[in-house]
Amino acid sequence: MAVDLSGTAFTVPLTYDTFGCKVYSAGPATPDKLTPDVVINIQGVVGKTLTTPDGKKIDTWGFTDPTGKVATPTYLGPTIRVKQGQLVHTILKTAKGPHTIHHHGIEPTTANDGVGHVSFEVNGQYTYQWQPQHAGTFFYHCHRNTVFHFEMGLMGLLIVDPPEGPGKLYQNGPAYDVEKLWVLDDMDPRWHAIGSHDAGLCGQDVGFNRFEPKYFLMTGVFSNKTLTDPTTSITAPLGKKILIRMLNGSYSVLRVTLPVDATCSGMDGHGLGKEPWCQPYVIPANTPFEVCTAQRFDLILAPTKKGVFTAKVEFLHWITGQVQNNGAGVIQTRITVT
């Protein structure tokens, strides 16, 4: 019999991998399991090959929905969207080695946190039980060999709406009419060619001390197409408010320049303005601001005139501060106000 660090005894097959992590070949029972309000099905890992702007092939991994709601594998996992206070079950079914799901910014019990060395890793199936207490923008990712698996694409957005649903950032908070999801990412093709799920663990030197991205994406769209791609570009009538949910899923520091005033109304899954000491603030048009890895910004735009405007995101080296890939690490997209 093995005992998880949450204190709950599991009588299921248990092994320890080469790196000392607990791996269950059959999913243990979820501690204190209750009837959920929402069930999310996630399959991991599903491979997908992307064609880069210069015509090269690059292998990525992704989460997908085994029930068929997201039947075709995509780079970046399907967006999870629930309401504040709902009891949620995320059912992870694994393939190609053990994995976990960590709901980043959510505070579940230890067994449901998806951090392998703290709890366990899944080589079969496990139901993560969690209940979000705050509306905002979060994300989820695999927490086994995190640095590598995150780079390979095992992540996705997690949105928690207020109890009344979309339309307000949080309960009694600012309203919005148009919503756009921006997930920024960079890729070093050398990392993607390594192949082994466990590369780089426990001191194994595979070159992860160097990260030299050559490709840059916004919500799965390469930088050469983001200017007009409907996944990344924004169109809104004059007088309507735009909410941009932005996640820095890259290993670069982002320098973001928006062409219109933006009110930062939420950060890292918490609404600004819910407490008197933490108020929203305005980022004036064409004023650059920086976003660190894993940071999320909820930005509300209220354009005052019609036109076509260009937003810019620059990927900066974390040491030198220079734009990545000899200045090529830039993404542009359009905001069209009709």
Buried (B, 14 or more C-beta within 10 A) or exposed (E): EBEBEBEBEBEEEBEEBEBEBBBBEEBBBBBEEEEBEEEBBBBBBBEBEBEBEEEEEBBBBBBBBBEEEBEEBBBBBBBBBBBBBBBBBBBBBBEEBBBBBBBBBBEBBBBBBBBBEBBBBBBBEBBBBBBBEBBBBBBBBBBBBBEBBBBBBBBBBBBBBBEEEEEBBBBEBBEBEBBBBBBBBBBBBBBBEBEEBBBBBEEEEBEBEEBEBBBBBBBBBBBEBBBEBEBBBBBBEEEBBBBBBBBBBBBBBBBBBBBBBBBBBBBBBBBBBBEEEEEBEEBEBEEEBEBEBBBBBBBBBBBEEEEEBEBBBBBBBEEEEEBBBEEEBBBBBBBBBE
